[in-house]
């Protein structure tokens, strides 16, 4: 019993001490709202991401204000009326990667199960994507959908023909060994 | 002996657990590092609080068409339908050269005045380090277009001109509440009475309080700084409501100033609230993106 506890504690200690971490501060996240009337697209090149190979934890964080739109008014409405970015300045995702072979080079399909926190509402999600090992880099890519309703993002009737209920998100990050 | 084992294990876990949990927190700590200050945006909804400039400008490549009315005196009663029979109008077009520099032209029926203006938000309020306020400079040149009276006095084109320069100092205190302090200098090349000074200064305050995501209550007051003589002109006070619907901002208000360009409402407001000299009016702002830049 004692030996086992000691071993377990030491193992955790060791893994925390020798964590192999891959990070980036310029992950690219874009989203698209598609309706018959209008397509609205925005992109951020300022998201951060970290992947801990020892624990399999993967986390993303994006400042809402870093999303830029082709039209200034869209950006204002996005921040003021929908995301309320002053109150909720960041969107984040933190999860654990399943199905990854750490030392395998090349693309692998993965599922990351964790919490997507946006507009002050946290949702449990299992998000699929790919992870590609390239030496001291991990390239993470994913496409997934976010329902505005899931995160209490209100779309008033007047603009419901211009803004989609389900937003398509595309993400690409190149994480480098820290 | 068995009990001792358990105690030792517990002790070990307690001693070592700070290290372990330190390791986990560190993952999120990564996001905390390198936090950059961010610009505070949207202190007001539209380019004007009511009459006076807010710090907001058109975004780069954006054009804002403003159509504004001030009706007749509310105290005129049923005969003039509380002023609705008589409207003064101003049509303006603003364009964003950059996200912070804007130029505009406008025409008012009031004095058949044509104006050209320049607005520059040269300092942004920042969150997390940086300036606590935003500073915006605004200059406008106004040309009176009325026919010259035939009174034997020789007037040149330059006598039609007047100018206003102002500094809009704004702080957005919370997502709901923004406050502005606005000192202005009014210069008239020619005044209509010999006892009126060519230069008048005012000190104004304005606010915006958001009721919800689409509506806000706005107000502004301009205090005429002491002049050499009493000239029968009064401070301008306006209260209003902003309503935003997608591409439009509707501003509805009540004011004692009927002119919608700076010289008129800052320096030449003849009526007072307490005398019933109140005018209902609106501004409609419609934004067009004429050049996509990002």
Interface residues (C-beta under 8 A of the other chain):
Chain A: X1 X2 X5 X6 X9 X12 X13 X15 X16 X17 X19 X21 X23 X25 X48 X50 X52 X55 X57 X59 X61 X63 X65 X68 X69 X70 X71 X72 X73 X75 X76 X77 X79 X80 X81 X84 X86 X87 X89 X90 X92 X94 X154 X156 X158 X159 X162
Chain B: X2 X5 X6 X8 X9 X12 X13 X16 X19 X20 X22 X23 X24 X26 X27 X28 X30 X31 X34 X38 X39 X40 X41 X42 X58 X59 X60 X61 X62 X96 X99 X175 X213 X214 X244 X245 X246 X247 X287 X289 X292 X293 X294
